[in-house]
Amino acid sequence: MSDWATYTLADFLMFSPRVYFRLIERYNQALWPLQLVFIAGALAVLVPAALHPSRVRIAVPSIFALAWGFCAWQFLWMRYASINWAMSYAAAAFFIQTGLLVLTALLAREPASVGGLRRYGGIGLAVFGLLAYPFIALLAGRSPASTETFGMMPDPTVATTLGAMLMVGQRTLWLLLPIPIIWCAYSGLTLWAMEDPGALAPFAVIVATLVFVAARR
């Protein structure tokens, strides 16, 4: 038992920070400029959603389902799983979330009433995931090539999705929360083990989401 006390999070990593961030760099370079397409597509539904949620209640979960499916396939399954066997299971979870988002779109009704704090909190979280997350690599002292963007990488995709669902007042929000929150916890711990300052972002997303979900006004 005393031996376990000597272990740290870093001891459970199956790869080095250099290998992980190099993987992201090569991934970004291979698919450029698809990052811009995903960001533009998200903006095309998020701006109307911020103004008139009822008009895009089907389009919002649909485009986010596409982002989750692409991220699961191209990053988690095709690339990340090559250095981390657990990502095969993570990809399956992301595909499940894709299905849940499609189901949400198919069953879309008039959005539930959203209080001011939850609505504006959702807008802020979506903006953070879509437009601020790409700068975390620079703030963490990493190469711009390792930038994480919506639709391409899990963390910004999760943050933007959670913000969007809060913004439009999805009645099935409780069904969409578990997988994103579990992923944020896993990602935050992984980055923490690599001593990367970006670890704070996934933890902040969890806290912000729970606070805004609990908000009633």
Backbone as CSV, one residue per row, in Angstrom:
resi,resn,N_x,N_y,N_z,CA_x,CA_y,CA_z,C_x,C_y,C_z
1,MET,0.827,-1.207,0.000,0.000,0.000,0.000,0.856,1.249,0.000
2,SER,2.004,1.179,0.731,2.887,2.331,0.801,3.506,2.633,-0.558
3,ASP,3.674,1.569,-1.396,4.231,1.784,-2.727,3.323,2.659,-3.576
4,TRP,1.995,2.463,-3.467,1.053,3.254,-4.244,1.152,4.728,-3.901
5,ALA,1.503,5.029,-2.674,1.595,6.427,-2.243,2.726,7.167,-2.925
6,THR,3.662,6.418,-3.521,4.798,7.048,-4.186,4.500,7.408,-5.640
7,TYR,3.353,6.934,-6.156,3.005,7.200,-7.543,2.411,8.595,-7.709
8,THR,2.639,9.189,-8.889,2.016,10.461,-9.255,1.225,10.248,-10.545
9,LEU,0.449,11.242,-10.926,-0.322,11.137,-12.168,0.581,10.872,-13.371
10,ALA,1.757,11.483,-13.356,2.677,11.328,-14.492,3.098,9.877,-14.697
11,ASP,3.075,9.087,-13.626,3.481,7.695,-13.736,2.491,6.854,-14.543
12,PHE,1.288,7.372,-14.717,0.261,6.630,-15.444,0.164,7.047,-16.909
13,LEU,0.958,8.034,-17.304,0.955,8.460,-18.704,1.610,7.400,-19.588
14,MET,1.021,7.181,-20.760,1.563,6.199,-21.696,2.379,6.862,-22.804
15,PHE,2.604,8.176,-22.682,3.312,8.931,-23.708,3.912,10.158,-23.054
16,SER,4.850,10.772,-23.745,5.470,11.991,-23.229,4.721,13.206,-23.765
17,PRO,4.835,14.352,-23.069,4.208,15.572,-23.594,4.655,15.880,-25.019
18,ARG,5.914,15.658,-25.313,6.432,15.950,-26.657,5.702,15.119,-27.706
19,VAL,5.492,13.832,-27.425,4.799,12.956,-28.373,3.352,13.398,-28.554
20,TYR,2.692,13.749,-27.448,1.277,14.143,-27.506,1.076,15.409,-28.324
21,PHE,1.861,16.434,-28.031,1.667,17.698,-28.733,2.170,17.639,-30.175
22,ARG,3.150,16.783,-30.429,3.578,16.580,-31.817,2.465,15.893,-32.611
23,LEU,1.736,15.002,-31.953,0.595,14.341,-32.599,-0.449,15.370,-33.030
24,ILE,-0.722,16.331,-32.150,-1.696,17.385,-32.458,-1.194,18.259,-33.606
25,GLU,0.077,18.594,-33.579,0.647,19.432,-34.632,0.504,18.761,-36.003
26,ARG,0.843,17.502,-36.096,0.749,16.791,-37.381,-0.704,16.656,-37.819
27,TYR,-1.588,16.454,-36.880,-3.024,16.359,-37.165,-3.540,17.672,-37.744
28,ASN,-3.182,18.780,-37.116,-3.609,20.095,-37.602,-3.061,20.382,-38.997
29,GLN,-1.808,20.052,-39.197,-1.188,20.309,-40.488,-1.826,19.463,-41.597
30,ALA,-2.190,18.238,-41.271,-2.765,17.334,-42.276,-4.156,17.782,-42.732
31,LEU,-4.915,18.418,-41.816,-6.305,18.756,-42.132,-6.560,20.245,-42.318
32,TRP,-5.527,21.066,-42.239,-5.701,22.495,-42.489,-6.233,22.732,-43.913
33,PRO,-7.232,23.628,-44.161,-7.827,24.611,-43.227,-9.211,24.210,-42.712
34,LEU,-9.419,22.919,-42.474,-10.726,22.463,-42.003,-11.103,23.098,-40.667
35,GLN,-10.099,23.498,-39.900,-10.373,24.169,-38.624,-11.250,25.400,-38.828
36,LEU,-10.937,26.173,-39.861,-11.704,27.394,-40.142,-13.129,27.070,-40.572
37,VAL,-13.296,25.963,-41.273,-14.633,25.555,-41.720,-15.515,25.233,-40.515
38,PHE,-14.975,24.496,-39.556,-15.742,24.142,-38.362,-16.102,25.385,-37.546
39,ILE,-15.157,26.288,-37.392,-15.425,27.507,-36.620,-16.493,28.344,-37.306
40,ALA,-16.390,28.486,-38.625,-17.381,29.263,-39.378,-18.758,28.612,-39.289
41,GLY,-18.804,27.284,-39.387,-20.076,26.583,-39.287,-20.726,26.750,-37.936
42,ALA,-19.910,26.695,-36.880,-20.441,26.886,-35.528,-20.966,28.303,-35.340
43,LEU,-20.228,29.279,-35.847,-20.687,30.664,-35.738,-22.002,30.874,-36.482
44,ALA,-22.172,30.159,-37.586,-23.374,30.314,-38.404,-24.638,29.902,-37.663
45,VAL,-24.494,28.998,-36.675,-25.682,28.607,-35.894,-25.692,29.233,-34.500
46,LEU,-24.514,29.551,-33.958,-24.474,30.099,-32.608,-24.963,31.544,-32.540
47,VAL,-24.640,32.327,-33.568,-25.101,33.725,-33.565,-26.629,33.793,-33.612
48,PRO,-27.294,33.083,-34.539,-28.764,33.067,-34.504,-29.318,32.468,-33.212
49,ALA,-28.616,31.472,-32.671,-29.080,30.839,-31.433,-29.055,31.821,-30.270
50,ALA,-28.063,32.700,-30.264,-27.978,33.698,-29.195,-29.101,34.721,-29.298
51,LEU,-29.606,34.935,-30.519,-30.648,35.938,-30.728,-32.052,35.331,-30.701
52,HIS,-32.234,34.201,-31.400,-33.557,33.571,-31.498,-33.392,32.052,-31.400
53,PRO,-33.281,31.500,-30.199,-33.033,30.061,-30.025,-34.037,29.169,-30.732
54,SER,-35.286,29.556,-30.766,-36.320,28.686,-31.332,-36.146,28.463,-32.828
55,ARG,-35.473,29.369,-33.513,-35.329,29.266,-34.958,-34.255,28.274,-35.383
56,VAL,-33.371,27.931,-34.480,-32.264,27.038,-34.851,-32.189,25.836,-33.911
57,ARG,-33.303,25.471,-33.290,-33.279,24.403,-32.290,-32.911,23.050,-32.898
58,ILE,-33.129,22.883,-34.220,-32.727,21.639,-34.884,-31.295,21.744,-35.407
59,ALA,-30.933,22.910,-35.942,-29.609,23.089,-36.543,-28.493,23.018,-35.506
60,VAL,-28.730,23.542,-34.309,-27.660,23.586,-33.297,-27.178,22.189,-32.923
61,PRO,-28.035,21.284,-32.427,-27.521,19.942,-32.096,-27.022,19.169,-33.310
62,SER,-27.553,19.473,-34.486,-27.123,18.754,-35.696,-25.668,19.044,-36.032
63,ILE,-25.293,20.320,-36.029,-23.907,20.665,-36.389,-22.940,20.224,-35.297
64,PHE,-23.417,20.210,-34.050,-22.545,19.747,-32.977,-22.388,18.229,-33.020
65,ALA,-23.403,17.530,-33.472,-23.278,16.086,-33.661,-22.205,15.782,-34.705
66,LEU,-22.179,16.559,-35.786,-21.163,16.395,-36.826,-19.765,16.607,-36.249
67,ALA,-19.622,17.629,-35.414,-18.321,17.936,-34.822,-17.846,16.809,-33.902
68,TRP,-18.753,16.292,-33.073,-18.391,15.200,-32.166,-18.012,13.939,-32.953
69,GLY,-18.777,13.633,-33.984,-18.484,12.445,-34.781,-17.140,12.551,-35.492
70,PHE,-16.859,13.724,-36.049,-15.593,13.916,-36.760,-14.424,13.827,-35.792
71,CYS,-14.558,14.476,-34.644,-13.493,14.464,-33.642,-13.219,13.042,-33.150
72,ALA,-14.288,12.283,-32.918,-14.136,10.895,-32.468,-13.403,10.062,-33.505
73,TRP,-13.777,10.229,-34.756,-13.213,9.430,-35.838,-11.776,9.820,-36.163
74,GLN,-11.572,11.098,-36.457,-10.280,11.538,-36.958,-9.213,11.690,-35.876
75,PHE,-9.589,12.216,-34.707,-8.558,12.424,-33.692,-8.470,11.260,-32.709
76,LEU,-9.568,10.947,-32.026,-9.508,9.930,-30.980,-9.204,8.543,-31.546
77,TRP,-9.933,8.138,-32.587,-9.795,6.785,-33.119,-8.576,6.627,-34.029
78,MET,-8.417,7.546,-34.977,-7.373,7.401,-35.983,-5.983,7.812,-35.484
79,ARG,-5.912,8.699,-34.497,-4.608,9.224,-34.100,-4.283,9.006,-32.622
80,TYR,-5.107,9.532,-31.726,-4.798,9.477,-30.300,-4.721,8.031,-29.797
81,ALA,-5.562,7.160,-30.344,-5.568,5.763,-29.903,-4.241,5.059,-30.192
82,SER,-3.444,5.612,-31.093,-2.160,4.985,-31.423,-1.139,5.136,-30.298
83,ILE,-1.360,6.107,-29.397,-0.440,6.281,-28.273,-1.139,6.091,-26.925
84,ASN,-2.447,5.889,-26.959,-3.214,5.733,-25.723,-4.379,4.786,-25.987
85,TRP,-4.254,3.538,-25.544,-5.263,2.518,-25.854,-6.649,2.897,-25.327
86,ALA,-6.714,3.703,-24.264,-8.006,4.081,-23.681,-8.840,4.935,-24.635
87,MET,-8.204,5.528,-25.636,-8.938,6.411,-26.540,-9.877,5.656,-27.479
88,SER,-9.703,4.348,-27.593,-10.680,3.562,-28.356,-12.034,3.619,-27.653
89,TYR,-11.998,3.548,-26.328,-13.227,3.642,-25.540,-13.759,5.078,-25.535
90,ALA,-12.844,6.035,-25.498,-13.262,7.441,-25.534,-13.955,7.749,-26.862
91,ALA,-13.432,7.201,-27.949,-14.058,7.406,-29.254,-15.469,6.840,-29.267
92,ALA,-15.649,5.668,-28.651,-16.983,5.072,-28.569,-17.931,5.985,-27.794
93,ALA,-17.434,6.576,-26.701,-18.255,7.496,-25.910,-18.626,8.731,-26.727
94,PHE,-17.677,9.215,-27.523,-17.956,10.383,-28.364,-18.985,10.048,-29.442
95,PHE,-18.935,8.831,-29.971,-19.940,8.420,-30.956,-21.320,8.305,-30.301
96,ILE,-21.347,7.857,-29.053,-22.617,7.819,-28.318,-23.164,9.228,-28.152
97,GLN,-22.284,10.169,-27.808,-22.716,11.563,-27.666,-23.211,12.113,-28.998
98,THR,-22.573,11.697,-30.076,-23.042,12.088,-31.410,-24.481,11.636,-31.622
99,GLY,-24.745,10.386,-31.258,-26.094,9.859,-31.387,-27.095,10.600,-30.520
100,LEU,-26.684,10.959,-29.316,-27.576,11.698,-28.420,-27.904,13.081,-28.988
101,LEU,-26.927,13.707,-29.613,-27.169,15.016,-30.224,-28.101,14.901,-31.427
102,VAL,-27.931,13.844,-32.210,-28.841,13.617,-33.337,-30.256,13.381,-32.824
103,LEU,-30.366,12.587,-31.767,-31.676,12.329,-31.169,-32.303,13.620,-30.659
104,THR,-31.478,14.473,-30.058,-31.959,15.762,-29.579,-32.510,16.604,-30.723
105,ALA,-31.821,16.561,-31.860,-32.285,17.321,-33.025,-33.603,16.764,-33.554
106,LEU,-33.716,15.430,-33.595,-34.926,14.800,-34.124,-36.143,15.047,-33.236
107,LEU,-35.883,15.154,-31.928,-36.980,15.351,-30.980,-37.128,16.810,-30.571
108,ALA,-36.465,17.686,-31.319,-36.447,19.106,-30.956,-37.856,19.678,-30.894
109,ARG,-38.140,20.382,-29.802,-39.385,21.107,-29.635,-39.032,22.549,-29.289
110,GLU,-40.027,23.288,-28.913,-39.766,24.658,-28.475,-38.818,24.611,-27.280
111,PRO,-37.694,25.382,-27.329,-36.734,25.331,-26.239,-37.370,25.687,-24.904
112,ALA,-36.844,25.109,-23.847,-37.312,25.442,-22.513,-36.931,26.881,-22.185
113,SER,-37.685,27.477,-21.283,-37.372,28.836,-20.864,-36.010,28.863,-20.178
114,VAL,-35.160,29.796,-20.588,-33.811,29.882,-20.040,-33.642,31.192,-19.292
115,GLY,-33.231,31.096,-18.030,-33.000,32.291,-17.239,-31.790,33.053,-17.735
116,GLY,-31.695,34.301,-17.334,-30.628,35.162,-17.818,-29.239,34.647,-17.531
117,LEU,-28.992,34.198,-16.289,-27.657,33.735,-15.929,-27.264,32.499,-16.724
118,ARG,-28.187,31.544,-16.853,-27.875,30.333,-17.607,-27.663,30.654,-19.083
119,ARG,-28.504,31.505,-19.632,-28.404,31.850,-21.049,-27.099,32.572,-21.367
120,TYR,-26.805,33.621,-20.608,-25.591,34.388,-20.871,-24.339,33.601,-20.480
121,GLY,-24.480,32.743,-19.480,-23.367,31.865,-19.143,-23.078,30.907,-20.279
122,GLY,-24.153,30.385,-20.898,-23.973,29.495,-22.039,-23.306,30.198,-23.203
123,ILE,-23.716,31.436,-23.459,-23.085,32.209,-24.529,-21.596,32.388,-24.249
124,GLY,-21.278,32.736,-23.003,-19.879,32.928,-22.637,-19.061,31.652,-22.783
125,LEU,-19.649,30.524,-22.375,-18.942,29.248,-22.473,-18.738,28.848,-23.931
126,ALA,-19.740,29.102,-24.760,-19.621,28.783,-26.183,-18.542,29.640,-26.852
127,VAL,-18.517,30.919,-26.510,-17.500,31.822,-27.056,-16.109,31.382,-26.602
128,PHE,-16.002,30.981,-25.342,-14.726,30.508,-24.818,-14.236,29.291,-25.596
129,GLY,-15.128,28.313,-25.793,-14.732,27.101,-26.495,-14.405,27.328,-27.956
130,LEU,-15.151,28.233,-28.587,-15.002,28.428,-30.031,-13.879,29.395,-30.390
131,LEU,-13.787,30.509,-29.665,-12.865,31.576,-30.069,-11.664,31.764,-29.135
132,ALA,-11.811,31.419,-27.870,-10.696,31.625,-26.930,-9.808,30.391,-26.813
133,TYR,-10.396,29.201,-26.924,-9.619,27.970,-26.729,-8.402,27.862,-27.655
134,PRO,-8.496,28.315,-28.902,-7.322,28.210,-29.772,-6.088,28.949,-29.254
135,PHE,-6.282,29.919,-28.365,-5.145,30.695,-27.865,-4.507,30.075,-26.627
136,ILE,-5.107,29.018,-26.091,-4.552,28.396,-24.889,-3.169,27.819,-25.157
137,ALA,-2.963,27.286,-26.358,-1.643,26.740,-26.695,-0.564,27.808,-26.564
138,LEU,-0.855,29.013,-27.045,0.122,30.100,-26.961,0.348,30.517,-25.513
139,LEU,-0.744,30.613,-24.738,-0.635,31.014,-23.339,0.125,29.971,-22.521
140,ALA,0.045,28.715,-22.960,0.744,27.639,-22.260,2.188,27.496,-22.730
141,GLY,2.602,28.355,-23.671,3.969,28.317,-24.154,4.234,27.252,-25.196
142,ARG,3.170,26.770,-25.838,3.328,25.745,-26.855,3.349,26.343,-28.252
143,SER,3.685,25.510,-29.213,3.727,25.948,-30.611,2.324,26.269,-31.109
144,PRO,2.170,27.312,-31.940,0.847,27.616,-32.526,0.280,26.438,-33.312
145,ALA,1.150,25.568,-33.792,0.697,24.405,-34.562,-0.079,23.414,-33.704
146,SER,0.073,23.512,-32.368,-0.639,22.599,-31.469,-1.957,23.202,-30.982
147,THR,-2.427,24.234,-31.669,-3.691,24.872,-31.324,-4.842,23.876,-31.369
148,GLU,-5.747,23.975,-30.391,-6.915,23.099,-30.335,-8.149,23.891,-30.740
149,THR,-8.902,23.390,-31.710,-10.060,24.103,-32.226,-11.305,23.223,-32.238
150,PHE,-12.443,23.886,-32.235,-13.750,23.217,-32.251,-13.886,22.288,-33.457
151,GLY,-14.438,21.103,-33.201,-14.665,20.140,-34.267,-13.462,19.269,-34.577
152,MET,-12.274,19.781,-34.250,-11.045,19.045,-34.518,-10.524,18.350,-33.262
153,MET,-10.624,19.026,-32.129,-10.101,18.522,-30.868,-11.220,18.396,-29.834
154,PRO,-11.116,17.439,-28.929,-12.196,17.201,-27.975,-12.503,18.356,-27.030
155,ASP,-11.483,18.956,-26.413,-11.724,19.950,-25.368,-12.540,21.153,-25.844
156,PRO,-12.138,21.847,-26.909,-12.954,22.974,-27.365,-14.320,22.541,-27.903
157,THR,-14.403,21.338,-28.452,-15.691,20.831,-28.934,-16.646,20.637,-27.767
158,VAL,-16.138,20.079,-26.681,-16.951,19.874,-25.482,-17.408,21.210,-24.899
159,ALA,-16.474,22.141,-24.741,-16.803,23.444,-24.137,-17.844,24.191,-24.968
160,THR,-17.657,24.219,-26.274,-18.589,24.938,-27.144,-19.964,24.276,-27.144
161,THR,-19.987,22.956,-27.145,-21.256,22.228,-27.132,-22.034,22.496,-25.847
162,LEU,-21.358,22.422,-24.716,-22.033,22.666,-23.452,-22.610,24.081,-23.412
163,GLY,-21.830,25.039,-23.888,-22.315,26.419,-23.931,-23.528,26.563,-24.820
164,ALA,-23.507,25.916,-25.985,-24.623,26.006,-26.923,-25.892,25.393,-26.353
165,MET,-25.756,24.240,-25.689,-26.930,23.581,-25.115,-27.537,24.411,-23.990
166,LEU,-26.692,25.065,-23.203,-27.191,25.965,-22.156,-27.884,27.170,-22.779
167,MET,-27.322,27.658,-23.851,-27.831,28.859,-24.499,-29.240,28.672,-25.056
168,VAL,-29.462,27.546,-25.705,-30.755,27.337,-26.370,-31.782,26.665,-25.475
169,GLY,-31.383,26.286,-24.267,-32.349,25.735,-23.331,-32.868,24.367,-23.705
170,GLN,-31.966,23.428,-24.018,-32.383,22.081,-24.384,-33.076,21.391,-23.206
171,ARG,-34.248,20.810,-23.471,-34.983,20.115,-22.425,-34.288,18.813,-22.020
172,THR,-33.473,18.262,-22.906,-32.763,17.015,-22.618,-31.328,17.286,-22.164
173,LEU,-31.082,18.456,-21.601,-29.722,18.837,-21.218,-29.086,17.815,-20.291
174,TRP,-29.857,17.292,-19.337,-29.320,16.321,-18.377,-28.738,15.094,-19.079
175,LEU,-29.317,14.737,-20.231,-28.853,13.566,-20.974,-27.529,13.832,-21.690
176,LEU,-27.257,15.098,-21.969,-26.074,15.466,-22.742,-24.867,15.816,-21.868
177,LEU,-25.041,15.838,-20.549,-23.970,16.304,-19.670,-22.915,15.265,-19.281
178,PRO,-23.261,14.016,-18.974,-22.272,13.092,-18.402,-21.000,12.897,-19.208
179,ILE,-21.120,12.589,-20.503,-19.926,12.312,-21.312,-19.006,13.534,-21.407
180,PRO,-19.528,14.739,-21.710,-18.641,15.908,-21.745,-17.937,16.179,-20.421
181,ILE,-18.640,16.037,-19.308,-18.026,16.326,-18.010,-16.956,15.286,-17.670
182,ILE,-17.241,14.022,-17.947,-16.238,12.978,-17.703,-15.002,13.211,-18.571
183,TRP,-15.223,13.603,-19.840,-14.076,13.879,-20.703,-13.243,15.041,-20.165
184,CYS,-13.896,16.110,-19.741,-13.162,17.271,-19.219,-12.305,16.878,-18.020
185,ALA,-12.850,16.030,-17.142,-12.089,15.586,-15.979,-10.868,14.772,-16.421
186,TYR,-11.066,13.877,-17.377,-9.958,13.061,-17.870,-8.898,13.923,-18.552
187,SER,-9.347,14.822,-19.419,-8.406,15.676,-20.144,-7.632,16.582,-19.193
188,GLY,-8.350,17.148,-18.219,-7.684,18.021,-17.255,-6.612,17.282,-16.476
189,LEU,-6.913,16.064,-16.038,-5.936,15.275,-15.284,-4.741,14.883,-16.157
190,THR,-5.006,14.587,-17.430,-3.919,14.237,-18.346,-2.968,15.410,-18.547
191,LEU,-3.536,16.582,-18.806,-2.703,17.772,-18.989,-1.984,18.147,-17.694
192,TRP,-2.654,17.933,-16.581,-2.041,18.215,-15.274,-0.828,17.310,-15.066
193,ALA,-0.971,16.040,-15.448,0.143,15.101,-15.322,1.319,15.509,-16.201
194,MET,1.018,16.185,-17.320,2.070,16.648,-18.213,2.581,18.028,-17.823
195,GLU,2.043,18.552,-16.702,2.425,19.869,-16.175,2.184,20.975,-17.200
196,ASP,1.080,20.837,-17.932,0.714,21.842,-18.928,-0.309,22.801,-18.318
197,PRO,-0.066,24.117,-18.411,-1.006,25.096,-17.845,-2.413,25.003,-18.419
198,GLY,-2.532,24.428,-19.618,-3.837,24.282,-20.231,-4.770,23.362,-19.462
199,ALA,-4.250,22.668,-18.452,-5.078,21.778,-17.639,-6.189,22.526,-16.920
200,LEU,-5.971,23.794,-16.661,-6.979,24.576,-15.940,-8.260,24.747,-16.759
201,ALA,-8.150,24.758,-18.078,-9.318,25.013,-18.937,-10.403,23.949,-18.808
202,PRO,-10.097,22.651,-18.916,-11.159,21.651,-18.761,-11.817,21.691,-17.388
203,PHE,-11.018,21.917,-16.345,-11.602,22.002,-14.998,-12.521,23.215,-14.892
204,ALA,-12.117,24.327,-15.510,-12.950,25.530,-15.494,-14.264,25.300,-16.224
205,VAL,-14.225,24.517,-17.304,-15.441,24.212,-18.062,-16.409,23.406,-17.201
206,ILE,-15.893,22.439,-16.442,-16.749,21.648,-15.556,-17.436,22.539,-14.531
207,VAL,-16.655,23.365,-13.867,-17.209,24.239,-12.822,-18.250,25.185,-13.408
208,ALA,-17.904,25.833,-14.527,-18.826,26.789,-15.143,-20.127,26.101,-15.563
209,THR,-20.016,24.921,-16.140,-21.216,24.200,-16.593,-22.132,23.875,-15.422
210,LEU,-21.568,23.347,-14.355,-22.389,22.979,-13.195,-23.030,24.207,-12.550
211,VAL,-22.300,25.306,-12.520,-22.853,26.539,-11.956,-24.021,27.033,-12.797
212,PHE,-23.847,27.047,-14.110,-24.908,27.564,-14.993,-26.106,26.612,-15.061
213,VAL,-25.856,25.312,-14.983,-26.966,24.358,-14.962,-27.821,24.556,-13.715
214,ALA,-27.140,24.826,-12.602,-27.850,25.010,-11.339,-28.589,26.336,-11.270
215,ALA,-28.203,27.276,-12.138,-28.829,28.605,-12.110,-30.290,28.527,-12.506
216,ARG,-31.143,29.241,-11.801,-32.582,29.239,-12.092,-33.075,30.575,-12.607
217,ARG,-32.194,31.523,-12.694,-32.635,32.857,-13.140,-31.739,33.359,-14.260
